[in-house]
Amino acid sequence: MDKLKMQSPDLSQQKISKIRSLFPNCVTEARDSNGELKLAIDFDLLKQELSGSIVEAPQERYHLNWPGKRDALLAANTPLAKTFRPLRNKSVNFDTTENLFIEGDNLEALKLLQESYLGRVKMIYIDPPYNTGNDFIYRDDFAEKKQSYLQKTEQLDEEKNRLTSNPSSNGRFHSDWLTMIYSRLKLARNLLSDDGVVFISIDDNEAHNLIKVGSEIFGEENFIAQLAVQLNPRGRNLDKFVAKTHEYILVFVKDALEDSCIYGLEKEGKMVDEYNREDDQGKFRLTGLRNRNQAFNPTTRPKLYYPLYVNPDNGEVSTKQDSTFTEEVWPDAPGGVQTCWTWGKDKANKERNLLLAEKTGEEWRVYRKDYLLGKDGAVATTLAKSIWLDKEINNDYGRKTIKELFGSSVMSFPKSVQLIEKLVKMGTKDGDIILDFFAGSSTTPHAVLNINKSEGSNRKFIAIQLPEVCDEKSDAFKAGFKTISELSRTRISKVCEKNKDCKFGFRFLKIDSSNMTDVYYRPDQVDQADMFAQVQNIKEDRTDEDLLFQVLLDWGVGLTLPISKQQISSRDVFFVNADETGEGADLIACFASDISNELIKSIAEKQPLRVVFRDDGFATDAVKINVEQIFKQISPITDVKSI
């Protein structure tokens, strides 16, 4: 019976396997730090495979580089022996919700999510630290120290005296920040669906670098826009030369060829007022059928240049002339310049009920009806504009929302819920997953829950927040919050209190060390004297539900699937995504001791996709040996493993 590895996937090994399928001669073997053999790349050979000439020296090329970039890539690929521990007492609707709130470092969280959420996230929104020149809280073990950076970039002489001035604006701050964001975006991209979209709030300090980093990770062709968002109409009074009123939201997609990456926004305000006509199908407006762009003409679009015929009594339009449709109309501009229609003849004939002609002076003009509501009742949409000036999206509305929830302004600069709602509507539909791995005060979950309530939808969120300690002088600390994650979780709980539906809950998961002892991962490194003290490979303070969630992570099973528990042969058995009888489960887990053949047979009869037991949980060695044979006879589809 195979054992689960109980750690995050080694992404570098997965990528090497893909390269091996293309260039098997470029993959060799090497020993890791533990002396174990692993696959490795012969980079000299790989460079030669990808070159049309002999490779002798590195070639100059256009790219973004900084001290620490390779460390960031290494950090993103290095596996992690940690896990999520579920905390029911900090959750809301734990058993039924499909939302997650994760407390811990987001780099570690993104690694742990790789198996369970690979390619499943439709939208990512993040509001990372803006790097204003101060050290920020997200400093990884691989982030460069100041002295190391200065020496590497030759800003110190042999006696370690500084050779450059103005330390508050030197590149170290850019390098630290880029190293931090690069590894996280690399991992986040793996979680995106093929039509996924990423929105990133940023200001002038790193916007230029972030565009380059995002273009490298997602592809230059997948950089969509740099939205200018007015968050402070009065301007910041601390600015020296120009009072800044706006920040940016950078937009990247996984694949710009996917039309469903970004959706249009519902029309509102003056745009709705344009729909000033009405018939039995509802309100509509008239838009000209003629293409006003003179680059489209009979020469460039011959199939779009043809006559239409009008009934002069009621303005109805046809593609054929007869005794009723007598007035011939060509798509010519005033003055006789030939252009063309926006519809082909077949479409005009098929949807002629949408066409209407009106006479202006002596000329007939052909229009098409554009209805405000579609056949499904959805409001007509329009492309988002690159400058957002709506008053509801500025920070004053963010502070107002926080004050209404908590009774005081416990956050200094929270984003407006309406701003994030607008992004969620651009990036998702009902049932989609939204990830925010810089959750802050949880504006994103708040926005998702608001939309679910107003639309009756079931969008799902994953929010990740570091347990950053609140400053003792801050309003949050004075209100009783010790960490930002505590404040963040409390905000979601307060929004959920207003609703009783399971869509408004969340499972609280906390990043912690692995449930497994060192002997599980490195049995060959345990001293003989310590062997008897480490017979148990599971830590004493861990519950069965802790073990279950690490198994879910390792096997790539969804972390929000329904979980139930039953007693079989007086032993606790967990069922993940099973029906009322316990059959057809995605996973059945039993971590009890003294497991018998009878219990194993009862579980096999449920026909689960996966089953896991404790390696030391079987009543006898004979029972352990019989496990695989029992499942082969009763449920051959089941994958059986142990921990």
PLY file of the C-alpha trace (Angstrom):
ply
format ascii 1.0
element vertex 643
property float x
property float y
property float z
element edge 642
property int vertex1
property int vertex2
end_header
0.00 0.00 0.00
1.47 3.37 -1.09
1.97 6.22 1.36
0.86 9.81 0.79
3.79 12.24 0.67
2.01 14.75 2.97
3.75 17.88 1.62
3.17 20.40 -1.13
4.16 19.29 -4.67
7.70 19.75 -5.96
6.88 22.07 -8.87
10.41 22.04 -10.25
10.26 18.26 -10.67
6.90 18.52 -12.44
8.33 21.07 -14.88
11.44 18.92 -15.46
9.14 16.02 -16.38
7.49 18.18 -19.02
10.88 19.20 -20.43
11.91 15.55 -20.44
9.03 14.69 -22.75
10.32 17.27 -25.26
14.08 17.02 -24.76
14.95 13.71 -23.04
18.66 14.23 -23.69
18.60 17.42 -21.59
17.45 15.67 -18.42
19.97 13.98 -16.17
20.19 12.90 -12.54
21.69 14.68 -9.55
21.68 14.29 -5.80
19.76 16.74 -3.60
20.86 18.14 -0.24
19.78 14.89 1.42
21.80 12.77 -0.97
18.69 11.48 -2.75
18.66 11.12 -6.54
16.35 13.47 -8.44
15.86 14.67 -12.00
17.91 17.68 -13.08
18.34 19.78 -16.23
21.54 19.97 -18.26
21.09 23.66 -19.03
23.96 23.85 -21.51
22.32 21.15 -23.60
18.89 22.74 -23.24
20.23 26.11 -24.40
21.73 24.40 -27.42
18.46 22.59 -28.20
16.66 25.93 -28.23
19.27 27.71 -30.34
19.83 27.76 -34.08
23.56 28.31 -33.65
26.36 27.13 -31.39
25.88 28.47 -27.88
29.12 29.66 -26.36
28.37 32.75 -24.27
25.19 34.29 -22.79
23.41 36.46 -25.33
22.08 39.92 -24.56
18.33 39.93 -24.42
15.45 42.11 -23.24
14.33 41.06 -19.80
13.76 42.30 -16.26
16.34 41.21 -13.72
17.19 42.09 -10.13
19.20 40.66 -7.23
17.09 37.90 -5.70
15.11 36.88 -8.80
16.59 33.38 -8.95
16.00 32.98 -5.23
12.34 33.93 -5.77
11.98 31.29 -8.48
13.62 28.70 -6.26
11.32 29.63 -3.38
8.26 29.20 -5.58
9.37 25.70 -6.62
10.59 24.39 -3.26
8.16 21.89 -1.66
6.72 22.64 1.76
6.08 20.21 4.65
3.21 22.16 6.17
-0.56 21.84 6.25
-3.90 23.55 6.85
-5.51 22.90 10.23
-9.28 23.47 10.35
-10.67 25.55 13.23
-14.40 25.03 13.53
-14.82 27.56 16.35
-13.57 30.35 14.07
-15.62 29.25 11.07
-19.18 30.01 9.98
-21.33 27.20 8.53
-18.25 24.96 8.44
-20.07 21.85 7.19
-21.91 23.47 4.28
-19.96 26.52 3.11
-17.83 26.58 -0.04
-15.66 29.54 1.03
-12.23 29.52 2.67
-10.43 31.92 4.99
-6.78 30.95 5.43
-4.55 32.44 8.13
-0.86 32.35 7.38
1.85 33.42 4.96
0.42 33.62 1.47
3.49 32.07 -0.20
2.99 28.95 1.90
-0.77 29.00 1.34
-0.35 29.24 -2.44
1.96 26.24 -2.37
-0.49 24.19 -0.32
-3.36 25.05 -2.70
-1.51 23.86 -5.81
-3.04 20.37 -5.94
-6.61 21.09 -4.80
-7.16 24.26 -6.86
-4.96 23.79 -9.92
-6.71 25.54 -12.84
-9.90 26.16 -10.83
-9.71 29.86 -9.88
-11.55 32.19 -12.28
-10.41 35.49 -10.78
-7.61 36.77 -8.57
-7.67 40.20 -6.95
-4.81 41.39 -4.76
-3.94 44.66 -3.06
-0.29 44.01 -2.11
1.99 46.32 -0.12
2.76 49.33 -2.30
6.46 49.51 -1.40
6.60 53.15 -0.31
10.24 52.82 0.69
9.83 51.10 4.05
10.42 47.43 4.76
7.17 45.51 4.48
5.80 42.63 6.50
6.05 40.01 3.70
9.79 39.32 3.99
10.73 35.80 3.02
13.75 33.86 4.22
15.34 34.42 0.82
14.83 38.22 0.78
18.20 39.96 0.60
19.73 41.67 3.55
20.80 45.25 3.02
24.54 44.58 3.41
24.44 41.62 1.00
22.57 43.64 -1.62
24.96 46.59 -1.45
27.99 44.36 -1.86
26.51 42.38 -4.75
25.62 45.55 -6.63
29.03 47.15 -5.92
27.66 49.98 -3.80
30.28 49.34 -1.07
34.05 49.69 -1.36
36.58 47.16 -0.03
36.23 48.64 3.45
32.43 48.35 3.21
31.86 52.10 2.94
28.81 53.18 0.94
29.59 54.35 -2.58
26.09 55.70 -3.32
23.87 58.16 -1.55
20.16 58.49 -0.77
19.55 55.01 0.74
15.80 55.55 1.08
15.41 55.43 -2.72
17.99 52.79 -3.67
17.16 49.67 -5.64
17.16 47.35 -2.64
13.56 48.28 -1.99
12.62 47.43 -5.58
14.53 44.14 -5.38
12.95 43.08 -2.09
9.49 43.93 -3.35
9.96 42.27 -6.74
11.32 39.13 -5.09
8.27 39.03 -2.82
5.67 39.50 -5.58
7.37 37.37 -8.26
7.27 34.05 -6.40
3.65 34.58 -5.40
2.43 35.46 -8.88
4.28 32.45 -10.31
2.35 30.15 -7.99
-0.93 32.04 -8.41
-0.85 31.61 -12.20
-1.01 27.82 -11.76
-4.34 28.17 -9.95
-6.00 30.21 -12.71
-8.47 28.61 -15.09
-7.74 28.95 -18.82
-10.08 31.96 -18.94
-8.86 33.35 -15.61
-8.19 37.03 -14.94
-5.93 38.84 -12.44
-6.56 42.33 -11.04
-3.75 43.97 -9.02
-4.06 47.29 -7.18
-0.82 49.30 -7.20
0.49 52.87 -7.17
3.31 54.71 -8.96
6.11 53.17 -6.87
5.98 49.75 -8.53
3.40 49.97 -11.35
6.12 50.10 -14.03
7.96 47.10 -12.58
4.79 45.13 -11.96
3.75 45.44 -15.61
7.10 43.91 -16.60
6.90 41.15 -13.98
3.28 40.34 -14.89
4.11 40.33 -18.60
6.93 37.86 -17.96
4.74 35.54 -15.88
1.49 35.74 -17.86
2.86 36.72 -21.26
3.08 40.18 -22.81
0.06 39.45 -24.99
-1.99 38.77 -21.85
-1.50 42.20 -20.31
-4.91 43.78 -20.89
-5.00 47.21 -19.28
-3.76 49.65 -16.66
-6.93 51.06 -15.16
-6.73 54.50 -13.52
-9.01 54.47 -10.47
-9.81 57.68 -8.59
-9.74 56.76 -4.91
-9.13 60.18 -3.38
-10.84 62.99 -5.36
-9.43 65.65 -3.02
-5.84 64.52 -3.56
-3.31 63.42 -0.96
-2.17 66.39 1.12
1.20 64.77 1.90
2.34 64.78 -1.74
5.03 67.32 -2.59
4.52 68.50 -6.16
1.32 66.82 -7.40
-1.61 65.81 -5.20
-2.36 62.29 -6.39
-6.01 61.38 -6.68
-5.74 57.96 -8.31
-4.10 54.55 -8.15
-3.98 51.76 -10.71
-5.46 48.34 -11.24
-3.35 46.21 -13.58
-5.25 43.58 -15.54
-3.68 40.33 -16.77
-5.39 37.21 -18.13
-4.28 33.59 -18.47
-5.08 33.50 -22.18
-6.35 36.54 -24.09
-7.79 34.26 -26.80
-10.47 33.15 -24.32
-13.47 35.45 -24.79
-14.80 34.74 -21.30
-11.72 36.17 -19.51
-13.46 39.49 -18.92
-17.17 40.29 -19.08
-18.84 43.58 -19.88
-20.39 45.68 -17.12
-24.13 46.29 -16.87
-25.17 49.61 -18.33
-26.44 52.18 -15.88
-27.23 55.89 -15.53
-27.14 57.90 -18.76
-26.40 54.78 -20.80
-29.75 53.31 -19.72
-31.53 56.58 -20.58
-30.54 56.04 -24.22
-33.06 53.16 -24.38
-35.96 55.56 -24.95
-38.19 53.41 -27.17
-40.32 50.42 -26.31
-42.21 47.61 -28.01
-43.67 44.29 -26.87
-40.11 42.97 -26.28
-39.16 45.82 -23.98
-37.09 48.99 -24.03
-34.66 49.50 -26.90
-32.55 52.08 -28.69
-31.73 52.46 -32.38
-28.15 52.12 -33.58
-27.11 52.67 -37.18
-26.59 49.55 -39.29
-24.10 51.33 -41.55
-20.42 51.04 -40.63
-19.12 54.59 -40.34
-15.48 53.54 -40.67
-14.59 54.25 -44.29
-11.82 51.67 -44.15
-14.66 49.15 -44.44
-16.03 49.53 -47.96
-17.03 47.51 -51.05
-13.37 46.81 -51.80
-12.31 45.60 -48.34
-15.67 44.03 -47.34
-17.55 43.17 -50.57
-19.99 40.81 -48.81
-21.16 43.65 -46.55
-22.05 45.95 -49.47
-25.55 45.18 -50.76
-28.96 46.95 -50.94
-31.75 46.74 -48.39
-35.39 47.52 -49.15
-37.82 49.53 -47.01
-41.59 49.49 -46.68
-42.34 53.25 -46.77
-45.62 52.74 -44.85
-44.10 51.36 -41.61
-40.30 51.40 -41.98
-39.90 47.61 -42.01
-36.81 46.31 -43.82
-36.18 43.34 -46.16
-33.26 41.99 -48.17
-35.60 41.44 -51.16
-37.47 43.98 -53.24
-41.17 43.50 -54.00
-44.37 45.52 -54.24
-44.30 46.19 -50.46
-40.59 46.84 -49.96
-40.00 49.41 -52.64
-37.41 51.87 -51.32
-33.84 50.80 -52.10
-31.15 51.79 -49.56
-27.38 51.33 -49.93
-24.81 51.76 -47.13
-23.45 54.99 -48.55
-22.43 57.96 -46.45
-23.83 61.45 -47.12
-21.94 62.81 -50.12
-21.91 59.45 -51.86
-18.92 57.81 -50.10
-19.42 54.05 -50.22
-19.09 52.21 -46.90
-20.84 48.95 -45.88
-23.31 47.39 -43.44
-22.22 45.90 -40.11
-24.32 42.77 -40.81
-23.99 40.33 -43.67
-26.98 39.63 -45.92
-27.78 36.28 -44.28
-27.86 37.82 -40.78
-29.96 40.75 -42.01
-32.46 38.32 -43.53
-32.55 36.08 -40.45
-32.98 38.92 -37.95
-34.96 41.38 -40.06
-37.40 41.83 -37.18
-34.66 43.83 -35.43
-34.24 46.21 -38.38
-36.10 49.49 -38.73
-35.76 52.34 -41.23
-36.55 56.01 -40.70
-36.57 58.81 -43.21
-34.38 61.87 -42.64
-35.08 64.54 -45.25
-35.18 62.69 -48.55
-33.01 59.76 -47.40
-33.86 56.51 -45.68
-31.54 55.32 -42.91
-31.51 51.74 -41.60
-31.13 51.02 -37.89
-31.12 47.92 -35.70
-32.96 47.59 -32.39
-30.66 47.18 -29.37
-32.70 45.99 -26.36
-31.85 46.90 -22.79
-32.73 43.42 -21.51
-31.67 40.19 -23.19
-33.90 37.15 -23.60
-32.54 35.86 -20.28
-33.50 39.11 -18.56
-29.87 40.24 -18.21
-29.17 43.96 -18.59
-27.15 44.99 -21.66
-23.42 45.34 -20.97
-20.64 47.63 -22.09
-16.86 47.35 -22.06
-15.20 48.69 -18.92
-13.45 52.00 -19.49
-9.79 52.61 -18.61
-10.54 55.54 -16.25
-12.89 55.00 -13.29
-14.31 58.10 -11.63
-17.42 56.70 -9.90
-17.79 58.32 -6.49
-18.79 54.99 -4.90
-15.34 53.48 -5.52
-13.28 56.00 -3.55
-11.78 55.28 -0.15
-14.39 57.35 1.71
-16.95 54.64 0.89
-14.52 51.98 2.13
-14.15 53.74 5.48
-17.92 54.28 5.70
-18.57 50.55 5.24
-16.04 49.62 7.93
-17.53 52.14 10.36
-21.05 50.77 9.79
-19.85 47.21 10.47
-17.60 47.84 13.48
-18.90 51.10 14.88
-15.53 52.78 14.32
-12.89 53.20 11.62
-10.71 50.22 12.55
-8.94 50.28 9.15
-7.11 53.32 7.76
-7.42 52.88 3.99
-9.84 50.05 3.17
-10.83 49.67 -0.47
-14.46 50.39 -1.34
-16.66 47.30 -1.50
-18.29 48.76 -4.62
-14.89 48.89 -6.33
-14.26 45.20 -5.77
-17.86 44.34 -6.70
-17.25 46.00 -10.07
-14.14 43.87 -10.60
-15.92 40.68 -9.52
-18.69 41.35 -12.06
-16.06 41.93 -14.76
-14.21 38.73 -13.96
-16.74 36.10 -12.86
-20.13 34.47 -13.26
-22.24 32.37 -10.89
-20.28 29.47 -9.38
-16.80 30.88 -10.05
-13.99 31.01 -7.46
-12.32 34.31 -6.51
-8.92 34.32 -4.75
-7.43 37.18 -2.73
-4.09 36.31 -1.14
-3.52 39.77 0.35
-6.94 39.84 2.03
-6.25 42.75 4.40
-9.59 43.72 5.92
-11.44 41.22 3.65
-13.03 43.67 1.25
-13.00 41.00 -1.46
-15.01 38.39 0.52
-17.41 41.19 1.53
-17.92 42.11 -2.13
-18.45 38.48 -3.16
-21.07 37.95 -0.45
-22.85 41.18 -1.44
-23.11 40.03 -5.05
-24.31 36.57 -4.02
-27.06 38.21 -1.98
-28.17 40.65 -4.69
-27.99 38.19 -7.59
-28.85 34.96 -5.77
-25.57 33.58 -7.11
-23.00 31.26 -5.53
-19.61 32.75 -6.27
-16.98 31.39 -3.89
-13.97 33.06 -2.30
-10.60 32.04 -0.93
-9.08 34.74 1.29
-5.54 34.52 2.67
-4.18 36.85 5.35
-0.98 36.86 7.38
-1.52 37.17 11.18
0.26 40.53 11.10
0.30 42.15 14.54
-1.71 45.37 14.78
0.17 48.47 15.84
-0.67 49.30 19.47
-1.48 52.87 18.41
-3.91 51.76 15.69
-7.69 51.95 15.93
-7.83 48.22 15.25
-5.72 47.43 18.32
-7.75 49.83 20.44
-10.90 48.03 19.28
-9.50 44.75 20.61
-7.94 43.21 17.50
-4.44 41.81 18.00
-3.84 40.82 14.36
-5.03 41.89 10.91
-6.24 38.35 10.21
-8.46 38.49 13.31
-9.98 41.73 12.06
-10.35 40.30 8.58
-12.12 37.15 9.78
-14.39 39.16 12.07
-15.50 41.34 9.17
-16.61 38.31 7.14
-18.40 36.91 10.19
-20.32 40.17 10.65
-21.43 40.10 7.01
-22.48 36.46 7.43
-24.53 37.30 10.53
-26.94 39.19 8.32
-27.60 36.05 6.30
-28.42 32.47 7.22
-27.66 30.81 3.89
-24.61 28.51 3.74
-23.30 30.61 0.84
-22.41 33.21 3.45
-20.13 31.09 5.62
-16.46 30.13 5.46
-14.10 27.44 6.66
-11.26 28.86 8.74
-7.96 27.12 8.03
-4.66 27.91 9.74
-1.26 27.13 8.27
0.78 25.01 10.66
3.64 22.54 10.62
2.93 19.13 9.16
0.86 16.70 11.20
3.61 14.17 10.59
6.80 13.84 12.65
10.26 14.00 11.09
10.46 10.21 11.00
7.69 10.22 8.36
9.72 12.30 5.91
13.27 11.18 6.79
13.14 7.72 8.40
16.75 7.02 7.37
18.01 10.01 9.36
16.55 8.96 12.74
19.19 7.78 15.21
18.79 4.25 16.52
18.63 5.59 20.06
15.62 7.71 19.12
13.86 5.06 17.07
11.66 3.73 19.87
10.72 7.25 20.95
9.43 7.98 17.45
7.35 4.91 16.69
4.35 7.17 16.14
4.71 9.15 12.90
1.82 11.54 13.75
2.20 14.40 16.22
0.34 13.91 19.50
-1.56 17.22 19.43
-3.21 16.60 16.04
-6.84 15.55 15.59
-8.35 13.22 13.01
-9.82 16.26 11.25
-6.31 17.78 11.06
-5.13 14.60 9.37
-8.10 14.63 7.01
-7.30 18.11 5.70
-3.66 17.26 5.06
-4.82 14.20 3.13
-7.20 16.40 1.10
-4.28 18.68 0.24
-1.97 15.83 -0.67
-4.54 14.10 -2.86
-5.76 17.32 -4.49
-9.33 16.95 -3.23
-11.42 20.13 -2.83
-11.12 21.73 0.59
-14.76 22.87 0.73
-16.46 19.61 -0.20
-19.11 18.39 2.28
-17.67 16.34 5.14
-19.63 13.93 7.32
-18.65 11.43 9.99
-20.16 8.02 10.73
-19.47 5.19 13.15
-18.57 1.88 11.50
-17.58 -1.03 13.75
-17.35 1.50 16.60
-14.72 3.52 14.68
-14.97 7.12 13.41
-15.01 7.25 9.61
-14.95 10.47 7.55
-16.89 10.75 4.28
-15.99 13.52 1.81
-18.63 14.45 -0.79
-20.70 11.31 -0.33
-24.46 10.81 -0.64
-26.68 10.20 2.38
-25.80 6.50 2.44
-22.07 7.26 2.29
-21.70 5.80 -1.19
-19.74 7.31 -4.08
-17.52 9.43 -1.85
-14.56 11.30 -3.26
-12.67 10.14 -0.18
-13.25 7.98 2.89
-10.75 8.28 5.74
-10.37 6.27 8.92
-7.52 7.16 11.28
-8.63 4.87 14.10
-6.66 2.03 15.71
-7.42 -1.70 15.60
-9.02 -1.56 12.14
-10.52 -4.94 11.32
-11.25 -6.82 8.10
-14.96 -6.22 8.73
-14.54 -2.44 8.84
-12.41 -2.48 5.68
-15.08 -4.53 3.85
-17.83 -2.13 5.00
-15.86 0.82 3.60
-15.10 -0.99 0.33
-18.82 -1.66 -0.19
-19.36 2.13 -0.30
-17.38 2.23 -3.59
-15.34 5.40 -2.81
-12.85 6.90 -5.24
-10.16 7.08 -2.55
-9.52 5.57 0.89
-6.84 6.35 3.46
-5.88 4.66 6.73
-3.16 5.16 9.32
-0.21 2.94 8.51
-0.12 1.74 12.12
-3.89 1.57 12.55
-4.54 -2.04 11.56
-5.38 -4.65 14.18
-2.76 -7.08 12.87
-0.15 -7.32 10.13
-2.44 -9.80 8.39
-5.24 -7.22 8.21
-2.82 -4.67 6.74
-1.71 -7.16 4.09
-5.34 -7.96 3.21
-6.43 -4.34 2.58
-5.50 -4.10 -1.10
-6.88 -7.56 -1.86
-10.22 -6.72 -0.24
-10.60 -3.56 -2.35
-9.57 -5.38 -5.53
-12.41 -7.82 -4.97
-15.13 -5.41 -3.77
-14.20 -1.98 -5.20
-11.38 -2.16 -7.78
-11.89 1.55 -8.71
-10.76 2.69 -5.26
-7.27 4.14 -4.77
-6.05 2.99 -1.35
-3.23 4.70 0.54
-1.93 5.16 4.07
-0.22 7.79 6.18
0 1
1 2
2 3
3 4
4 5
5 6
6 7
7 8
8 9
9 10
10 11
11 12
12 13
13 14
14 15
15 16
16 17
17 18
18 19
19 20
20 21
21 22
22 23
23 24
24 25
25 26
26 27
27 28
28 29
29 30
30 31
31 32
32 33
33 34
34 35
35 36
36 37
37 38
38 39
39 40
40 41
41 42
42 43
43 44
44 45
45 46
46 47
47 48
48 49
49 50
50 51
51 52
52 53
53 54
54 55
55 56
56 57
57 58
58 59
59 60
60 61
61 62
62 63
63 64
64 65
65 66
66 67
67 68
68 69
69 70
70 71
71 72
72 73
73 74
74 75
75 76
76 77
77 78
78 79
79 80
80 81
81 82
82 83
83 84
84 85
85 86
86 87
87 88
88 89
89 90
90 91
91 92
92 93
93 94
94 95
95 96
96 97
97 98
98 99
99 100
100 101
101 102
102 103
103 104
104 105
105 106
106 107
107 108
108 109
109 110
110 111
111 112
112 113
113 114
114 115
115 116
116 117
117 118
118 119
119 120
120 121
121 122
122 123
123 124
124 125
125 126
126 127
127 128
128 129
129 130
130 131
131 132
132 133
133 134
134 135
135 136
136 137
137 138
138 139
139 140
140 141
141 142
142 143
143 144
144 145
145 146
146 147
147 148
148 149
149 150
150 151
151 152
152 153
153 154
154 155
155 156
156 157
157 158
158 159
159 160
160 161
161 162
162 163
163 164
164 165
165 166
166 167
167 168
168 169
169 170
170 171
171 172
172 173
173 174
174 175
175 176
176 177
177 178
178 179
179 180
180 181
181 182
182 183
183 184
184 185
185 186
186 187
187 188
188 189
189 190
190 191
191 192
192 193
193 194
194 195
195 196
196 197
197 198
198 199
199 200
200 201
201 202
202 203
203 204
204 205
205 206
206 207
207 208
208 209
209 210
210 211
211 212
212 213
213 214
214 215
215 216
216 217
217 218
218 219
219 220
220 221
221 222
222 223
223 224
224 225
225 226
226 227
227 228
228 229
229 230
230 231
231 232
232 233
233 234
234 235
235 236
236 237
237 238
238 239
239 240
240 241
241 242
242 243
243 244
244 245
245 246
246 247
247 248
248 249
249 250
250 251
251 252
252 253
253 254
254 255
255 256
256 257
257 258
258 259
259 260
260 261
261 262
262 263
263 264
264 265
265 266
266 267
267 268
268 269
269 270
270 271
271 272
272 273
273 274
274 275
275 276
276 277
277 278
278 279
279 280
280 281
281 282
282 283
283 284
284 285
285 286
286 287
287 288
288 289
289 290
290 291
291 292
292 293
293 294
294 295
295 296
296 297
297 298
298 299
299 300
300 301
301 302
302 303
303 304
304 305
305 306
306 307
307 308
308 309
309 310
310 311
311 312
312 313
313 314
314 315
315 316
316 317
317 318
318 319
319 320
320 321
321 322
322 323
323 324
324 325
325 326
326 327
327 328
328 329
329 330
330 331
331 332
332 333
333 334
334 335
335 336
336 337
337 338
338 339
339 340
340 341
341 342
342 343
343 344
344 345
345 346
346 347
347 348
348 349
349 350
350 351
351 352
352 353
353 354
354 355
355 356
356 357
357 358
358 359
359 360
360 361
361 362
362 363
363 364
364 365
365 366
366 367
367 368
368 369
369 370
370 371
371 372
372 373
373 374
374 375
375 376
376 377
377 378
378 379
379 380
380 381
381 382
382 383
383 384
384 385
385 386
386 387
387 388
388 389
389 390
390 391
391 392
392 393
393 394
394 395
395 396
396 397
397 398
398 399
399 400
400 401
401 402
402 403
403 404
404 405
405 406
406 407
407 408
408 409
409 410
410 411
411 412
412 413
413 414
414 415
415 416
416 417
417 418
418 419
419 420
420 421
421 422
422 423
423 424
424 425
425 426
426 427
427 428
428 429
429 430
430 431
431 432
432 433
433 434
434 435
435 436
436 437
437 438
438 439
439 440
440 441
441 442
442 443
443 444
444 445
445 446
446 447
447 448
448 449
449 450
450 451
451 452
452 453
453 454
454 455
455 456
456 457
457 458
458 459
459 460
460 461
461 462
462 463
463 464
464 465
465 466
466 467
467 468
468 469
469 470
470 471
471 472
472 473
473 474
474 475
475 476
476 477
477 478
478 479
479 480
480 481
481 482
482 483
483 484
484 485
485 486
486 487
487 488
488 489
489 490
490 491
491 492
492 493
493 494
494 495
495 496
496 497
497 498
498 499
499 500
500 501
501 502
502 503
503 504
504 505
505 506
506 507
507 508
508 509
509 510
510 511
511 512
512 513
513 514
514 515
515 516
516 517
517 518
518 519
519 520
520 521
521 522
522 523
523 524
524 525
525 526
526 527
527 528
528 529
529 530
530 531
531 532
532 533
533 534
534 535
535 536
536 537
537 538
538 539
539 540
540 541
541 542
542 543
543 544
544 545
545 546
546 547
547 548
548 549
549 550
550 551
551 552
552 553
553 554
554 555
555 556
556 557
557 558
558 559
559 560
560 561
561 562
562 563
563 564
564 565
565 566
566 567
567 568
568 569
569 570
570 571
571 572
572 573
573 574
574 575
575 576
576 577
577 578
578 579
579 580
580 581
581 582
582 583
583 584
584 585
585 586
586 587
587 588
588 589
589 590
590 591
591 592
592 593
593 594
594 595
595 596
596 597
597 598
598 599
599 600
600 601
601 602
602 603
603 604
604 605
605 606
606 607
607 608
608 609
609 610
610 611
611 612
612 613
613 614
614 615
615 616
616 617
617 618
618 619
619 620
620 621
621 622
622 623
623 624
624 625
625 626
626 627
627 628
628 629
629 630
630 631
631 632
632 633
633 634
634 635
635 636
636 637
637 638
638 639
639 640
640 641
641 642
